[in-house]
């Protein structure tokens, strides 16, 4: 297995160093180790993230999961919970972040350092992935919206007044 990108690589991608980025970096490293995976060139790894925090950028850099490839699934539930799946083995790992009580008095920089240096069992709870493995990304033909004419994935068009329109047009008064 080749080595993961460095934390400096993750910071360069994200734009600044922060505790959230450190969380994502450590989560991704633990997933790599436990699931015996490397960076995904396609959809070999799937990450389901339950927040839209800085941590997600680290997941992208280290695991190669992106929205565009369809192997990064965003669920903004405001929880530092990350489920990583290995399609080759069918294994999945659910990782939740639980900041220790004694870290509550630390400064932001001290928390970031602790996240990068502490043993993962001190702040990460590991469990089995719930539910089935997410489906692979769907590739479908586009059809023009009957209102605006913009190409839209056929399965995302909705019928309004006997016309197939995109969701934004369906939500407007003119559709």
N, C-alpha and C positions, 0 to 999 in steps of 0.2 A: 504494500500500500504506500503510495507517495504521501508526502507530508501535506498538511493543510496549509492554506494561505496564512500568513502571519497576522497578528493583531494589527500591525502597522498597515498591512494591505487593506484590512477591513476599515480602519480609520480613514485611509485615503479615499476609499470608495464612498463612505458615508459623509465625510466632510469635517467631522469633529469627534473628539473622544468623550465618551459619556458612560454613565452606568448602564443605560439601556443597551448600548452597543456591546458592552462587556457581558451582559446577560446572554445576548444572542450568540456571541462568540463561544462562550462556555457551553451553552446548550448544543450548539452545532458540533463542537469537539466531542462531547459526550455521546451524541448520536453517532458520529463517525466511528467511535471506538466500540460502542455496544452493538451497533448493527453491522459492523465490519463493512463500511461504505466509504467511498471517496466522493469527489465532486461529480454531480450528474451532468453528462454532456447532453442528455435528452430528458426522458421522464423516468429514469431508473429509480430515482428517489422522489418522494412526495412529502412536502411539508404542509401541515395544516396549522396555521398560527391563529391564536385567539385574541389578537390585538393588532394595532397599527402603530407599534412603537419602533424606536430606533433598532431594537433587537432584530427586527425582520431583515434589515439590511445585512447584518452579519450572517443570517441564515442564507441569504442569496449568495454572498461571496464564498462562504465556506462549503455549502452543500450544493450550490449550482441550481437552486430551486428559484424559478421566476414565474411571475404571472403570465408572461408571454408564452412560455413553454407549457403552461397549464399544470405545472407541478408545484406551484405555490398557491395554496388556497387560503384566502384571507377571510376570517370570521371575526369581526370586531366586537368581541364580547368583553373587552377591557380586562382580560385575564392574561397573566404571563404564563400561558400554557402553550406547549408546542408538541405536536404529534408528528413524528417522522416515520415514514414507511420505506422499506426496502422492497421494491417490486420483485427483485430476483428471488428473494427468499420468502416473501409474504410476511416477514416480521415487521412489527411496528412498535414504537416506543413513545409513550406519553410522558412528557417532562413538564413539571410545574415548578415554578420558582417560589420559594418560601424564605423570605428574608429573616434571618435569625433576630430574635428580640434584642440581643446585645449590639446589633448593627444599627439600630434606630437612632442612636446618639452620634453616629459617625457623620463626618462631613461627606459631601457628594464625592469628592476625590478619594476619600478613604473607602467609601462604599465601592467605587469603581475598582480600586486596588484590591480590595477583599474579594470581589467577584472574580478577578483574574487570577488570584493567588490561592484562595481557599480550596480545600478539597471539595469536589462537587457535592458529596453527600451532606455537606454542611448547609447547603442552600437549595439543592435540587431534589425533588421527589420524583422517582422513576416508577413507571407502571406500564402495563400492557396497553397497546393502542385499542381504543374502543371501536366497535363496529367494523364493517368491511373496509377493505382497501378502496380509496377513492378511484373512480373511473379515470381512464386516460382522457386527455383533452379531446374534445370533439372538434372535428373539422367539417364544416358544412358550407354549402354554396350560399352566396348572398343573393338577396332579391331587393329590388328597389322599393322603398317605402312609397305607398300610394300618395302620400302628402308631400314630403320633402324631396323624394327621389333618391335619397342617399341609400347606398347599399347596406343591407342589414342581414345578419345571420338569419336564415329562413325560420328557424325555430324560435327566434326572439320577436318576430312580428306578431302583432295582435290584431284581431278583427274588430273594427269599429265601423258601424253603419255599412257593413258589407264590403269594406275595404281593408286590405292588410297594411297596417302602418307600424312604424317603429314606436317604442314606448314613449319617447319624448313627445312625438306628435299625438299619440293617444291621450297623453295627459294635458295637451293644450286644448283650448276652446275651439280651435278651427278644424280639428280632425273629424 
